[in-house]
Amino acid sequence: MSSQMIIQQLQQIEAVMREHGHWQTQSPEPAAFASTEPFCLNTMEPLEWLQWVLIPRFHALIEAGVPLPQNFSVTPYYEVALPATTPGHAVLLLTLGQFDALFQDPTP
């Protein structure tokens, strides 16, 4: 898994979110980031977490040169958390699945 592939996939997630009107210009309140719940369930909407936590955190990890998570997956959460009526639902799940695939151990 190359950093460039991860960056490209993060950019693709952002592009899909922008295309379907999910990209926000206003950051959530600082307290929303203090959540201890996975995906900030109690303080952010699922797509807010993608934009304001996941994407920036992965960029920071790559820039810092630290090891990235392995066997990491967010798609199962979004399959449950996003209503089927969410604009761009199918393409969002597809794009997130492609992102997750970068972190899976190849099968022997």
C-alpha positions in Angstrom: 0.0 0.0 0.0 1.5 3.2 -1.1 0.9 6.6 0.5 0.1 8.0 -2.9 -2.7 5.4 -3.4 -4.1 6.4 0.0 -4.0 10.1 -0.8 -5.7 9.5 -4.2 -8.4 7.5 -2.5 -8.9 10.2 0.2 -9.2 12.8 -2.7 -11.8 10.5 -4.3 -13.9 10.3 -1.1 -13.8 14.1 -0.9 -14.7 14.4 -4.6 -17.7 12.1 -4.2 -18.8 14.0 -1.1 -18.5 17.4 -2.9 -20.4 16.0 -6.0 -23.3 15.0 -3.8 -23.5 18.1 -1.6 -22.1 16.5 1.6 -18.9 18.6 1.9 -19.2 21.3 4.5 -17.6 24.7 4.7 -18.1 25.1 8.5 -16.2 22.8 10.9 -18.2 21.2 13.8 -17.8 22.9 17.2 -14.5 22.0 18.9 -16.4 19.9 21.6 -17.6 17.6 18.8 -14.0 16.4 18.3 -13.7 15.5 22.0 -16.0 12.5 21.7 -14.7 9.2 22.9 -17.2 7.2 20.9 -16.1 5.5 17.7 -16.8 7.7 14.7 -17.8 10.4 17.1 -21.3 8.8 17.1 -22.6 11.1 19.8 -21.3 14.4 18.4 -21.0 14.2 14.6 -23.0 13.0 11.6 -21.3 10.1 9.8 -20.3 12.2 6.8 -19.0 15.0 9.1 -16.7 12.4 10.7 -15.3 11.5 7.3 -14.6 15.1 6.4 -13.4 16.4 9.7 -11.7 13.4 11.3 -10.8 10.5 9.0 -9.5 12.5 6.0 -7.4 14.9 7.9 -6.1 12.2 10.3 -4.9 10.0 7.4 -3.2 13.0 5.8 -1.5 13.8 9.1 -0.4 10.2 9.6 1.1 10.1 6.0 2.8 13.4 6.5 4.3 12.2 9.8 5.5 9.0 8.2 4.1 6.9 11.0 2.7 3.3 10.4 -0.8 3.2 9.1 -3.5 1.0 10.5 -3.8 -2.5 9.0 -7.1 -4.4 8.5 -8.9 -1.1 8.8 -12.5 -0.8 7.6 -15.1 2.0 7.8 -17.5 0.7 5.1 -19.5 -1.6 7.4 -20.3 1.4 9.6 -21.4 3.5 6.6 -23.5 0.6 5.3 -25.6 0.8 8.5 -25.3 4.6 9.3 -26.2 6.1 5.9 -29.8 5.8 4.8 -30.2 4.4 1.3 -31.8 7.8 0.4 -28.5 9.6 1.1 -27.5 11.4 -2.2 -24.7 9.4 -3.8 -25.2 6.4 -1.4 -24.0 3.7 -3.7 -21.0 5.6 -5.0 -20.0 6.6 -1.4 -20.1 3.0 -0.3 -18.1 1.9 -3.3 -15.5 4.6 -2.8 -15.2 3.8 0.9 -14.8 0.1 0.1 -12.0 0.9 -2.3 -10.3 2.9 0.5 -10.8 0.0 3.0 -9.3 -2.4 0.4 -6.0 -0.5 0.6 -5.6 -1.6 4.3 -6.5 -5.3 4.0 -3.9 -8.0 4.1 -3.7 -9.7 0.8 -5.1 -13.2 0.9 -2.4 -15.9 0.5 
